[in-house]
């Protein structure tokens, strides 16, 4: 699609499978693409808003882990609301229609939101590792104050990565203002790719590999502990029964030992339940991260080339 003759078809007219809107001729294919992208953007905005509102309106969901997830939703919401509409317009029209100055700002905001989104996934992977590795100590390790500091650092890094082209670290400005895109200047392309994708991806892969190893070993040890204590409990009950049958009386000491054993088994069961929840959350997020990496890898692989 490209700019057409304003007089070829009146505003809002239609000629040979093309639609003219405000003097711009858009092909039927472009209209279809526009409808699809508009639906995609609206879905992204609504989905991320629901995530944010769910945590904001439900007190029991206001945990450190969910704060990191909300931060991811905020980054994606900003991308959906401030970047994607202009990207969709450019895709439909076939050129950039908003001027050179706004192009630079749009590109910077694009990099800012995408970097913040990827770094949020990196932060979530570290948080899940801590949650699985230290499930009982997690609240003391990952406090709200630490989470706030981590999120502030995350956005600071994203800002540093995105601001380079605005300060002149970019290719020479093309003479045609109808062209707009992320700068492919070699130095900046390598810098942004490493900081925005490759380093976070390395951390994510390492963290989830460690989550898998810890989850497997911890699950086995906890399940073995529960089975062992159940076996001991059965043995104690059998001894009490035999002793009571032989003496015709009761003994308080075995009962106390049985109560202590029950308390210990309950503690193990609580640990196993809590750990199972942490592991399930880690699995879900690992799937999300895997899909995200598959979607982003081609772009960051080609960008520095």
Number of C-alpha atoms within 10 A of each C-alpha: 16 12 13 13 11 14 9 14 18 14 15 12 14 17 12 7 9 18 21 22 15 11 18 20 25 22 20 16 13 19 15 12 16 20 14 12 19 16 12 14 20 13 13 19 19 13 14 20 16 13 16 19 11 14 17 14 10 9 9 8 13 14 14 20 17 15 20 21 21 22 20 24 22 20 21 23 22 19 22 23 14 15 21 19 17 17 19 18 19 18 16 23 19 16 17 20 16 16 13 18 10 12 20 18 15 21 20 22 20 21 21 24 25 22 25 27 26 26 26 24 24 23 24 26 24 18 21 24 26 19 25 25 20 15 20 13 11 17 14 9 14 15 12 15 10 12 17 14 10 15 19 12 12 20 20 14 17 24 18 12 21 25 18 16 18 13 8 9 15 17 13 9 11 10 8 10 15 15 17 22 11 17 19 14 15 14 11 20 19 18 14 21 20 15 18 24 22 17 13 20 21 11 17 25 16 15 22 20 14 16 23 17 12 17 21 12 10 17 16 12 13 17 14 12 17 18 13 12 18 15 11 14 18 12 12 17 14 12 13 18 12 12 14 13 11 9 9 8 8 13 11 8 10 14 14 11 13 18 13 12 17 15 12 15 19 14 13 17 16 12 16 21 13 15 22 17 15 19 24 13 14 23 16 10 18 22 11 12 21 13 11 13 16 10 11 13 15 10 12 18 13 10 18 17 9
